[in-house]
Amino acid sequence: MSAVPTPGSMPEITVPDASGGFRTRRLAAPVAWPEHPAPHTVRVAFAAAHVAADPRGDNVPGAPAAIDWDATLGFRRELFRHGFGVAEAMDTAQRNMGLDWPAVQELVRRSAAQAREHGARIASGAGTDHRPPGSLTTLDDVVDAWTEQVEFVQGAGSQVILMASRHLAAVARGPEDYLEVYARLVKQAEQPVVLHWLGEAFDPQLAGYWGSGDVEVATATFLQLVRDHADAVDGVKVSLLSAEHERGLRAALPPGVRLYTGDDFHYPELIRGDGEHHSDALLGALALVAPAASSALRSLEAGDTDGYDAAMGPTLPLSRHVFEAPTFHYKVGVAFLAWLNGHQRGFTMVGGLQSARGALHLARLVELADDAGVLRDPDLAAQRLGSYLATVGMTP
């Protein structure tokens, strides 16, 4: 058994604040979160995983994605060790923000093979993003492009997540077009799919999805689709950042159709449930806080709701910070924390996206990660934070 660090032996960090000054704090000793290599049973939980860029690659805006495969797959093994399935090649992995189709294909192939090896669940995003903007002009074009990705994902041995399509949002004239396209797609699936409703905060080009800018009207269309094809739908993944909307939607779903929360602002209460309904999870936030969230689910499996709250509650301020507006840049925080925790060699992202959050935001992230108990090696985190702050000119 290793010695428990004493508080005085832990490193200090000095971080900038918005006033132009600095503050210093001593990091907490690392939490010895237990591993949980078997899938969780009380909730179905997918962590949406990021990709680690190859530091030697030319990952500038517009360049093909150069991926560090060892680090990327190693991060997924870390998620498996804590009982999570992987939601692969989703927006967390920078779909539509630097991850090109050849990289998506390689990612899904490798990740699906690894999931089989570990007896873990994997579901992967299928969309239309391999086609250039404006290149699909009819519903048939959209279905044909989408079918290509669905067939690839299924062929790799992964469950299909039907990602929201920018092409469909541009072509559809109203709710009936969404119903037609999705009906054709779910009938092709070899196993029940997950329907992905990604809100405008995550992708402004998806405004008015399901044929209306009115959320209630859009929800009615969405529910009609699910009810018409309930046997072909495993669950729905909703990322609208509204706990009230999610509670209403999950209560209205047909029996057997899961609500996979994508609400990174309210997930502890939604996963915990209200005694009658609960949400399962398909979340980028789970990749941030996997050890703590796994411990929380382990407590929930034992009927210990206090233990669940004690482990999951402190992760929420971190998640809300990482997903603050502009929300679609949350991937930067996921990659930064992965670097601090030693899951990748450098703080670099495909498409040069690491520049999309500033030093004040990232410094505060470290404090909140410390509060949540998810800095696995405080000495490494302090050293890497210091090197980053020095590079950007944020030192006293």
Disulfide bonds with the S-S distance in Angstrom:
none
